[in-house]
Amino acid sequence: MIDIFLQTIQDLVAKSGFLNVSWQALAMIGISFVLIYLAIAKGFEPLLLLPIAFGMLLTNIPNTGMFHMEYFVGSAVDYGEVLHSGGLLDILYLGVKLGIFPPLIFLGIGAMTDFGPLIANPKSFLLGAAAQLGIFITFLGALMLGFTPEQAGAIGIIGGADGPTAILVAKSLAPELLGSIAVAAYSYMALVPLIQPPIMKALTTKKERAVVMAQLRPVSRTEKLMFPIMVTLIVSFLVPDAASLVGMLMLGNLMKESGVVDRLVKTAQNELMNIVVICLGTTVGATATAEYFLSAQTLKIIVLGLIAFGIGSAGGVLFGKLMYIASGGKVNPLIGSAGVSAVPMAARVSQKVGAEENPTNFLLMHAMGPNVAGVIGSAVAAGVLLSIYA
């Protein structure tokens, strides 16, 4: 009896994480603690950064068997093996791998978005498009640093400042980099108020920043109902690979603007959105294993992500300056920085920087046009990359 008891103790000790932990795993657990701190104490995108950080914590605890990255790296995934032998996070990760969670996030975003400012000023589409410049320049930069075209495409999409889009592209083109890309994307989204103002001020004059724009025209209900239908048709025909993101974004918006499915709108905005965010964040964090995260590639991704975000912001501002000149000084170029799609934080930054020069200036609604255009633009850019490399 004593021998059995001692053997049981030995087996428990042998299988415990304490005897099997590596310094790499401890380092990843330490990084997860930092991200948890930033989410809770500093409020850095807590809705997604907190579950991502905890998923990172879970996946790096030895012998838990909750997630196996080797199931998902490669051209083919054995879904039967995942369902039969996988852990909890393996099974939940199928929602990412099969491309389910990001479009559902877009459904909720659409249900919360007012496209009125964009409809009132269609030129905002140009600013949203210009802000995607960072995606393609960073794509070229990643190629020069030795990344494969698929990896470069996944890294470049960080410049769109759209977390769900970055996750969708990364899981398809470079699943081994998903954890690094997700952490970089959401970190830079949280740092929008710190990153963008210096770029905006460096590229504009005091006179340009002080421009007061004319009030936007009222938008009719018919226009708001037609907009999501027309955008879905145009984008889906042009870039079919973007249909899942843009289609769900516009479905959510059509439900909101229709006024006849309030229960569905509330579900998309709240219960469904919250459930998907928990599952998406935790499983994406689980991909940040020591083997794939602690590498020179991760450092390159973080640097390239910052460059992508900076170039995207600069591209929007510079195109805003062009519109300022073409309009005879009627367009404030600061609204161009909102085209990076970090909704609504980037628009608020445009408002804040403009108000610093002219306290009577109110740019928020004008900036919301490029801001929501950037959401569509990043989805289209993702569709282009997926159509070429997926």
RODO-2510 file (C-alpha; in nm, 4 decimals, decimal comma):
residues 390
     n   res          X          Y          Z
     1     m     0,0000     0,0000     0,0000
     2     i     0,2827     0,2367     0,0880
     3     d     0,4587     0,1444    -0,2368
     4     i     0,1477     0,2316    -0,4383
     5     f     0,1146     0,5619    -0,2538
     6     l     0,4802     0,6503    -0,3169
     7     q     0,4517     0,5522    -0,6831
     8     t     0,1440     0,7732    -0,7178
     9     i     0,3320     1,0658    -0,5659
    10     q     0,6265     1,0051    -0,7991
    11     d     0,3969     0,9950    -1,1011
    12     l     0,2295     1,3197    -0,9971
    13     v     0,5631     1,4907    -0,9468
    14     a     0,6991     1,3563    -1,2772
    15     k     0,3988     1,4900    -1,4688
    16     s     0,3837     1,8248    -1,2910
    17     g     0,4730     2,1403    -1,4739
    18     f     0,7405     2,2291    -1,2198
    19     l     0,9746     1,9543    -1,3382
    20     n     0,9069     2,0110    -1,7077
    21     v     0,9135     2,3868    -1,7364
    22     s     1,1809     2,5514    -1,9514
    23     w     1,3240     2,8992    -1,9265
    24     q     1,1516     2,9805    -2,2556
    25     a     0,8131     2,8886    -2,1104
    26     l     0,8850     3,0966    -1,8007
    27     a     0,9792     3,3900    -2,0233
    28     m     0,6479     3,3606    -2,2101
    29     i     0,4572     3,3437    -1,8820
    30     g     0,6411     3,6604    -1,7764
    31     i     0,5382     3,8316    -2,1022
    32     s     0,1777     3,7283    -2,0389
    33     f     0,1984     3,8937    -1,6951
    34     v     0,3166     4,2169    -1,8614
    35     l     0,0267     4,2090    -2,1081
    36     i    -0,2215     4,1387    -1,8287
    37     y    -0,0819     4,4390    -1,6419
    38     l    -0,1103     4,6622    -1,9489
    39     a    -0,4691     4,5504    -2,0087
    40     i    -0,5838     4,6008    -1,6483
    41     a    -0,3698     4,8862    -1,5165
    42     k    -0,3200     5,0859    -1,8361
    43     g    -0,6383     4,9983    -2,0236
    44     f    -0,4570     4,8939    -2,3444
    45     e    -0,7368     4,7355    -2,5545
    46     p    -0,8424     4,5262    -2,2513
    47     l    -1,1364     4,3530    -2,4220
    48     l    -0,8979     4,1557    -2,6397
    49     l    -0,5552     4,2022    -2,4829
    50     l    -0,6657     4,0459    -2,1535
    51     p    -0,7945     3,7166    -2,3046
    52     i    -0,4947     3,7095    -2,5416
    53     a    -0,2585     3,7429    -2,2460
    54     f    -0,4363     3,4721    -2,0481
    55     g    -0,4379     3,2402    -2,3497
    56     m    -0,0625     3,2975    -2,3724
    57     l    -0,0334     3,2069    -2,0036
    58     l    -0,2322     2,8834    -2,0448
    59     t    -0,0499     2,7588    -2,3534
    60     n     0,2938     2,7950    -2,1929
    61     i     0,2168     2,5988    -1,8757
    62     p     0,3783     2,2553    -1,9328
    63     n     0,1687     1,9388    -1,9693
    64     t    -0,1726     2,1058    -1,9729
    65     g    -0,2458     1,9675    -2,3199
    66     m    -0,4850     2,2551    -2,3926
    67     f    -0,3277     2,3649    -2,7199
    68     h    -0,1029     2,2010    -2,9805
    69     m     0,0352     2,4429    -3,2379
    70     e     0,1689     2,1532    -3,4463
    71     y    -0,1884     2,0622    -3,5418
    72     f    -0,2322     2,3895    -3,7296
    73     v     0,1056     2,4648    -3,8882
    74     g     0,1253     2,3284    -4,2397
    75     s    -0,0782     2,3123    -4,5549
    76     a    -0,3327     2,0607    -4,4265
    77     v    -0,5072     2,0335    -4,0900
    78     d    -0,6325     1,6968    -3,9671
    79     y    -0,9592     1,8159    -3,8135
    80     g    -1,0470     1,4638    -3,7007
    81     e    -0,7259     1,4483    -3,4994
    82     v    -0,7976     1,7904    -3,3478
    83     l    -1,1491     1,6896    -3,2405
    84     h    -1,0391     1,3483    -3,1128
    85     s    -0,7131     1,4316    -2,9361
    86     g    -0,7050     1,8101    -2,9073
    87     g    -0,7459     2,0133    -2,5930
    88     l    -1,0015     2,2811    -2,5144
    89     l    -0,8134     2,5609    -2,6882
    90     d    -0,7401     2,3404    -2,9920
    91     i    -1,1128     2,2935    -3,0447
    92     l    -1,1951     2,6605    -2,9872
    93     y    -0,9149     2,7586    -3,2239
    94     l    -1,1063     2,5932    -3,5058
    95     g    -1,3236     2,9071    -3,5016
    96     v    -1,0123     3,1021    -3,5990
    97     k    -0,8670     2,8455    -3,8381
    98     l    -1,1956     2,8042    -4,0236
    99     g    -1,2376     3,1811    -4,0494
   100     i    -1,5504     3,2015    -3,8322
   101     f    -1,4613     3,4370    -3,5463
   102     p    -1,3252     3,7437    -3,7359
   103     p    -1,6354     3,7813    -3,9593
   104     l    -1,8597     3,7500    -3,6534
   105     i    -1,6596     4,0314    -3,4916
   106     f    -1,7261     4,2362    -3,8058
   107     l    -2,0970     4,1593    -3,7736
   108     g    -2,0938     4,3198    -3,4293
   109     i    -1,8865     4,6146    -3,5504
   110     g    -2,1326     4,6737    -3,8324
   111     a    -2,4226     4,6692    -3,5893
   112     m    -2,2513     4,9439    -3,3869
   113     t    -2,1297     5,1611    -3,6753
   114     d    -2,2892     5,4695    -3,8245
   115     f    -2,1774     5,5099    -4,1857
   116     g    -2,3573     5,8451    -4,2097
   117     p    -2,0380     6,0588    -4,2109
   118     l    -1,8925     5,8447    -4,4902
   119     i    -2,2126     5,8624    -4,6966
   120     a    -2,2310     6,2398    -4,6448
   121     n    -1,8730     6,2810    -4,7660
   122     p    -1,7824     5,9972    -5,0083
   123     k    -1,4375     6,1516    -5,0592
   124     s    -1,3545     5,9962    -4,7228
   125     f    -1,3160     5,6674    -4,9097
   126     l    -0,9995     5,8098    -5,0660
   127     l    -0,8535     5,8890    -4,7231
   128     g    -0,9376     5,5404    -4,6003
   129     a    -0,7675     5,3939    -4,9065
   130     a    -0,4582     5,6138    -4,8675
   131     a    -0,4144     5,4983    -4,5088
   132     q    -0,3706     5,1400    -4,6342
   133     l    -0,0381     5,2461    -4,7856
   134     g     0,1404     5,1073    -4,4807
   135     i     0,0161     4,7558    -4,5552
   136     f     0,1798     4,7311    -4,8957
   137     i     0,5023     4,9165    -4,8153
   138     t     0,5556     4,6970    -4,5084
   139     f     0,4801     4,3924    -4,7220
   140     l     0,7760     4,4867    -4,9435
   141     g     0,9914     4,5577    -4,6383
   142     a     0,9138     4,2161    -4,4894
   143     l     1,0126     4,0487    -4,8167
   144     m     1,3500     4,2266    -4,8064
   145     l     1,4035     4,1012    -4,4491
   146     g     1,3693     3,7424    -4,5617
   147     f     1,0064     3,6625    -4,4850
   148     t     0,8116     3,4537    -4,7339
   149     p     0,5441     3,6339    -4,9415
   150     e     0,2721     3,4724    -4,7277
   151     q     0,4385     3,5843    -4,4038
   152     a     0,5008     3,9322    -4,5460
   153     g     0,1333     3,9688    -4,6346
   154     a     0,0276     3,8663    -4,2842
   155     i     0,2735     4,1118    -4,1265
   156     g     0,1802     4,3988    -4,3570
   157     i    -0,1875     4,3833    -4,2636
   158     i    -0,0931     4,5138    -3,9169
   159     g    -0,0763     4,8538    -4,0862
   160     g    -0,4529     4,8494    -4,1254
   161     a    -0,4883     4,8730    -3,7451
   162     d    -0,7693     4,6194    -3,7577
   163     g    -0,7204     4,3263    -3,5214
   164     p    -0,9808     4,0802    -3,6596
   165     t    -0,8574     4,1397    -4,0158
   166     a    -0,4959     4,0818    -3,9097
   167     i    -0,5987     3,7578    -3,7388
   168     l    -0,7950     3,6356    -4,0421
   169     v    -0,5031     3,6973    -4,2783
   170     a    -0,2411     3,5548    -4,0414
   171     k    -0,4316     3,2319    -3,9730
   172     s    -0,4561     3,1736    -4,3482
   173     l    -0,1119     3,2829    -4,4654
   174     a     0,1218     3,2384    -4,1667
   175     p    -0,0382     3,0567    -3,8692
   176     e     0,3025     3,0155    -3,7055
   177     l     0,3214     3,3966    -3,6726
   178     l    -0,0353     3,4496    -3,5531
   179     g     0,0509     3,5100    -3,1875
   180     s     0,3208     3,7659    -3,2666
   181     i     0,1048     3,9442    -3,5245
   182     a    -0,1994     3,9585    -3,2950
   183     v    -0,0008     4,0967    -3,0007
   184     a     0,1631     4,3584    -3,2263
   185     a    -0,1657     4,4574    -3,3923
   186     y    -0,3607     4,5070    -3,0710
   187     s    -0,0701     4,6722    -2,8921
   188     y    -0,0376     4,9366    -3,1624
   189     m    -0,4141     4,9867    -3,1730
   190     a    -0,4007     5,0629    -2,8019
   191     l    -0,1119     5,3043    -2,8566
   192     v    -0,2893     5,5124    -3,1244
   193     p    -0,3064     5,8219    -2,8959
   194     l     0,0710     5,8047    -2,8480
   195     i     0,1870     5,7062    -3,1980
   196     q    -0,0285     5,9228    -3,4230
   197     p    -0,0049     6,2814    -3,2846
   198     p     0,3720     6,3247    -3,3505
   199     i     0,3253     6,1999    -3,7079
   200     m     0,0246     6,4264    -3,7629
   201     k     0,2021     6,7352    -3,6302
   202     a     0,5220     6,6637    -3,8234
   203     l     0,3376     6,6447    -4,1558
   204     t     0,1003     6,9413    -4,1153
   205     t     0,1285     7,3126    -4,0478
   206     k    -0,0447     7,4997    -3,7685
   207     k    -0,2684     7,6659    -4,0271
   208     e    -0,3746     7,3298    -4,1719
   209     r    -0,4470     7,1814    -3,8299
   210     a    -0,6690     7,4771    -3,7410
   211     v    -0,8980     7,4426    -4,0469
   212     v    -1,2668     7,4347    -3,9491
   213     m    -1,4645     7,2118    -4,1851
   214     a    -1,8213     7,2802    -4,2952
   215     q    -2,0980     7,0813    -4,1294
   216     l    -2,1827     6,7531    -4,3016
   217     r    -2,5126     6,7290    -4,4869
   218     p    -2,7959     6,5216    -4,3384
   219     v    -2,8118     6,1629    -4,4648
   220     s    -3,1492     6,0086    -4,5484
   221     r    -3,2702     5,6720    -4,4203
   222     t    -3,2880     5,5444    -4,7784
   223     e    -2,9182     5,6213    -4,8284
   224     k    -2,8283     5,4389    -4,5069
   225     l    -3,0284     5,1347    -4,6173
   226     m    -2,8830     5,1270    -4,9688
   227     f    -2,5219     5,1798    -4,8579
   228     p    -2,4514     4,8360    -4,7015
   229     i    -2,6189     4,6558    -4,9918
   230     m    -2,4242     4,8466    -5,2575
   231     v    -2,0894     4,8160    -5,0751
   232     t    -2,1403     4,4401    -5,0352
   233     l    -2,2164     4,3978    -5,4058
   234     i    -1,9327     4,6174    -5,5318
   235     v    -1,6604     4,4852    -5,2985
   236     s    -1,7654     4,1205    -5,3279
   237     f    -1,7651     4,1335    -5,7075
   238     l    -1,4302     4,3119    -5,7199
   239     v    -1,2536     4,1151    -5,4442
   240     p    -1,4476     3,7952    -5,3639
   241     d    -1,2030     3,7012    -5,0863
   242     a    -1,3106     4,0101    -4,8932
   243     a    -1,6778     3,9096    -4,9005
   244     s    -1,6762     3,7306    -4,5640
   245     l    -1,5522     4,0377    -4,3760
   246     v    -1,7279     4,3103    -4,5717
   247     g    -2,0464     4,1076    -4,6066
   248     m    -2,0811     4,0478    -4,2330
   249     l    -1,9869     4,4101    -4,1583
   250     m    -2,2607     4,5324    -4,3889
   251     l    -2,5148     4,2765    -4,2651
   252     g    -2,4683     4,4095    -3,9124
   253     n    -2,5091     4,7656    -4,0355
   254     l    -2,8172     4,6827    -4,2441
   255     m    -2,9816     4,5212    -3,9419
   256     k    -2,9071     4,8351    -3,7395
   257     e    -3,0355     5,0788    -4,0005
   258     s    -3,3452     4,8741    -4,0896
   259     g    -3,4983     4,9331    -3,7467
   260     v    -3,7009     4,6104    -3,7676
   261     v    -3,4672     4,3585    -3,5982
   262     d    -3,3734     4,5267    -3,2726
   263     r    -3,3322     4,1926    -3,0938
   264     l    -3,0790     4,0735    -3,3520
   265     v    -2,8935     4,4046    -3,3381
   266     k    -2,8658     4,3909    -2,9588
   267     t    -2,7445     4,0311    -2,9760
   268     a    -2,4818     4,1157    -3,2384
   269     q    -2,3663     4,4196    -3,0389
   270     n    -2,3537     4,2477    -2,7010
   271     e    -2,3944     3,8745    -2,6317
   272     l    -2,2573     3,7382    -2,9611
   273     m    -1,9785     3,9946    -2,9793
   274     n    -1,8690     3,9272    -2,6211
   275     i    -1,8689     3,5491    -2,6612
   276     v    -1,6672     3,5636    -2,9824
   277     v    -1,4185     3,8125    -2,8349
   278     i    -1,3491     3,5772    -2,5424
   279     c    -1,2996     3,2744    -2,7684
   280     l    -1,0991     3,4658    -3,0284
   281     g    -0,8694     3,6380    -2,7818
   282     t    -0,7948     3,3304    -2,5717
   283     t    -0,7204     3,1037    -2,8671
   284     v    -0,5099     3,3609    -3,0513
   285     g    -0,3079     3,4082    -2,7320
   286     a    -0,2628     3,0313    -2,7165
   287     t    -0,0690     3,0418    -3,0448
   288     a     0,2033     3,2484    -2,8740
   289     t     0,4060     2,9490    -2,7632
   290     a     0,7716     2,9868    -2,6693
   291     e     0,8815     2,7921    -2,9779
   292     y     0,7181     3,0369    -3,2189
   293     f     0,7125     3,3616    -3,0195
   294     l     1,0647     3,3812    -2,8757
   295     s     1,2538     3,4365    -3,1971
   296     a     1,4207     3,7056    -3,4018
   297     q     1,1141     3,6946    -3,6267
   298     t     0,8944     3,8272    -3,3461
   299     l     1,1212     4,1278    -3,2939
   300     k     1,1136     4,1962    -3,6689
   301     i     0,7337     4,1698    -3,6690
   302     i     0,7016     4,4203    -3,3838
   303     v     0,9302     4,6684    -3,5633
   304     l     0,7602     4,6144    -3,9000
   305     g     0,4187     4,6505    -3,7364
   306     l     0,5172     4,9895    -3,5962
   307     i     0,6484     5,0949    -3,9378
   308     a     0,3273     4,9750    -4,1036
   309     f     0,1127     5,1689    -3,8614
   310     g     0,3252     5,4814    -3,8926
   311     i     0,3264     5,4747    -4,2739
   312     g    -0,0496     5,4124    -4,2810
   313     s    -0,1113     5,7151    -4,0589
   314     a     0,1290     5,9268    -4,2651
   315     g    -0,0327     5,8146    -4,5914
   316     g    -0,3735     5,9296    -4,4710
   317     v    -0,2419     6,2663    -4,3515
   318     l    -0,0485     6,3316    -4,6732
   319     f    -0,3533     6,2542    -4,8860
   320     g    -0,5468     6,4842    -4,6536
   321     k    -0,2960     6,7597    -4,7373
   322     l    -0,3572     6,6945    -5,1055
   323     m    -0,7310     6,7328    -5,0473
   324     y    -0,6618     7,0492    -4,8472
   325     i    -0,4831     7,1988    -5,1484
   326     a    -0,7409     7,0751    -5,4025
   327     s    -1,0312     7,2103    -5,1960
   328     g    -0,8735     7,5497    -5,1446
   329     g    -0,8145     7,4937    -4,7741
   330     k    -1,1549     7,3505    -4,6843
   331     v    -1,0343     7,0046    -4,5738
   332     n    -0,8418     6,9591    -4,2502
   333     p    -0,5658     6,7039    -4,3294
   334     l    -0,5759     6,5716    -3,9722
   335     i    -0,8841     6,3635    -4,0566
   336     g    -0,6686     6,1544    -4,2917
   337     s    -0,4921     5,9855    -4,0005
   338     a    -0,8252     5,8310    -3,8976
   339     g    -0,8185     5,6170    -4,2123
   340     v    -0,6184     5,3463    -4,0355
   341     s    -0,9498     5,1998    -3,9103
   342     a    -0,8886     5,1841    -3,5344
   343     v    -1,2530     5,2776    -3,4688
   344     p    -1,3302     5,5175    -3,3046
   345     m    -0,9990     5,5876    -3,1332
   346     a    -0,8223     5,7244    -3,4434
   347     a    -1,1105     5,9673    -3,5078
   348     r    -1,0895     6,0873    -3,1479
   349     v    -0,7168     6,1520    -3,1919
   350     s    -0,7928     6,3666    -3,4998
   351     q    -1,0434     6,5615    -3,2923
   352     k    -0,7985     6,6053    -3,0039
   353     v    -0,5067     6,7271    -3,2165
   354     g    -0,7332     6,9644    -3,4107
   355     a    -0,8833     7,1065    -3,0914
   356     e    -0,5343     7,1794    -2,9567
   357     e    -0,4824     7,4269    -3,2411
   358     n    -0,8389     7,5594    -3,2483
   359     p    -1,0563     7,4875    -2,9405
   360     t    -1,3713     7,5670    -3,1391
   361     n    -1,2910     7,3050    -3,4001
   362     f    -1,4994     6,9869    -3,4050
   363     l    -1,3479     6,7272    -3,6386
   364     l    -1,4872     6,4083    -3,4857
   365     m    -1,7726     6,3478    -3,7300
   366     h    -1,5543     6,4444    -4,0272
   367     a    -1,2869     6,2001    -3,9071
   368     m    -1,5407     5,9205    -3,8619
   369     g    -1,5842     5,9101    -4,2407
   370     p    -1,2233     5,8049    -4,3130
   371     n    -1,2280     5,5937    -3,9970
   372     v    -1,5107     5,3639    -4,1090
   373     a    -1,3782     5,3798    -4,4673
   374     g    -1,0546     5,2392    -4,3256
   375     v    -1,2420     4,9377    -4,1887
   376     i    -1,3700     4,8645    -4,5383
   377     g    -1,0289     4,9436    -4,6892
   378     s    -0,8404     4,7056    -4,4601
   379     a    -1,0898     4,4287    -4,5392
   380     v    -1,0405     4,4873    -4,9129
   381     a    -0,6607     4,4857    -4,8692
   382     a    -0,6903     4,1584    -4,6782
   383     g    -0,9025     4,0147    -4,9584
   384     v    -0,6385     4,1137    -5,2162
   385     l    -0,3605     3,9448    -5,0169
   386     l    -0,5690     3,6317    -4,9606
   387     s    -0,6658     3,6085    -5,3278
   388     i    -0,2982     3,6188    -5,4270
   389     y    -0,1334     3,4009    -5,1615
   390     a    -0,3962     3,1849    -4,9868
***
